[in-house]
Amino acid sequence: MFDTFKKFDKLHRDGGPAHIVYDKYKNIVFEKYFVNGKYHREGGPAIIYYDINGSILTETYYKNGRCHRKGGPAIIEYYKNGSVFNEQYYINGKKIS
């Protein structure tokens, strides 16, 4: 099951995810935020993957279609217990080491 929101035939939604996928038990598998067909979200991750219990597994931040986050990692991956096992930093789509 899924919900998809479009504007002018492009994935787009103001104030919420434009694409949401659910498992057969109606738990959210992932949410993706789009503006005018590009991954984008202000103040939060544009892509969020969840485990079966609703815990966040991965958060990815985007701005205008580019992996981007100032002041923190743009990609964060979590163990099932919630602790972080991987962080990657990007500014305007370029990986920062």
Secondary structure as the mmCIF struct_conf table of DSSP 4:
data_model
#
loop_
_struct_conf.conf_type_id
_struct_conf.id
_struct_conf.beg_label_comp_id
_struct_conf.beg_label_asym_id
_struct_conf.beg_label_seq_id
_struct_conf.end_label_comp_id
_struct_conf.end_label_asym_id
_struct_conf.end_label_seq_id
STRN STRN1 PHE A 2 THR A 4
STRN STRN2 LYS A 6 LYS A 7
TURN_TY1_P TURN_TY1_P1 PHE A 8 ASP A 9
STRN STRN3 LYS A 10 LEU A 11
TURN_TY1_P TURN_TY1_P2 ASP A 14 GLY A 15
BEND BEND1 GLY A 16 GLY A 16
BEND BEND2 ALA A 18 ALA A 18
STRN STRN4 HIS A 19 TYR A 22
TURN_TY1_P TURN_TY1_P3 LYS A 24 TYR A 25
BEND BEND3 LYS A 26 LYS A 26
STRN STRN5 ILE A 28 LYS A 32
STRN STRN6 PHE A 34 VAL A 35
TURN_TY1_P TURN_TY1_P4 ASN A 36 GLY A 37
STRN STRN7 LYS A 38 TYR A 39
BEND BEND4 GLU A 42 GLY A 44
BEND BEND5 ALA A 46 ALA A 46
STRN STRN8 ILE A 47 TYR A 50
TURN_TY1_P TURN_TY1_P5 ILE A 52 ASN A 53
BEND BEND6 GLY A 54 GLY A 54
STRN STRN9 ILE A 56 THR A 60
STRN STRN10 TYR A 62 LYS A 63
TURN_TY1_P TURN_TY1_P6 ASN A 64 GLY A 65
STRN STRN11 ARG A 66 CYS A 67
TURN_TY1_P TURN_TY1_P7 LYS A 70 GLY A 71
BEND BEND7 GLY A 72 GLY A 72
BEND BEND8 ALA A 74 ALA A 74
STRN STRN12 ILE A 75 TYR A 78
TURN_TY1_P TURN_TY1_P8 LYS A 80 ASN A 81
BEND BEND9 GLY A 82 GLY A 82
STRN STRN13 VAL A 84 ILE A 91
TURN_TY1_P TURN_TY1_P9 ASN A 92 GLY A 93
STRN STRN14 LYS A 94 ILE A 96
#
